[in-house]
Amino acid sequence: MAETAEEKVEDRERVLDTPMDKEFDWSDDKTPVRDALWDHYMEADGKDTMKTEAKMHPYLDMSNDEVAANAEKLLKN
């Protein structure tokens, strides 16, 4: 049986919607990965929402592995 569009979106965004502490063993932050990335970019962009939105948009087309790798690279201390 083929996946529905909703199931494809749910699978694609699984990492984005997972709390940091559930996705990464190095984190104890309960913030969803999506929000942690947003916060990181907001700080880096001087709280410029438009710049941050532009940097977040590609995450919607990334695989879960790509999201996790990028998040780890940016957020792991």
Number of C-alpha atoms within 10 A of each C-alpha: 3 6 8 9 9 9 11 12 13 13 13 19 19 16 22 23 15 17 19 25 15 16 19 16 8 12 16 12 13 13 16 18 26 21 15 19 22 17 14 16 21 18 11 12 14 10 13 12 13 11 14 20 13 11 15 14 10 10 19 13 12 14 15 17 11 13 23 18 12 15 21 18 10 13 14 10 7
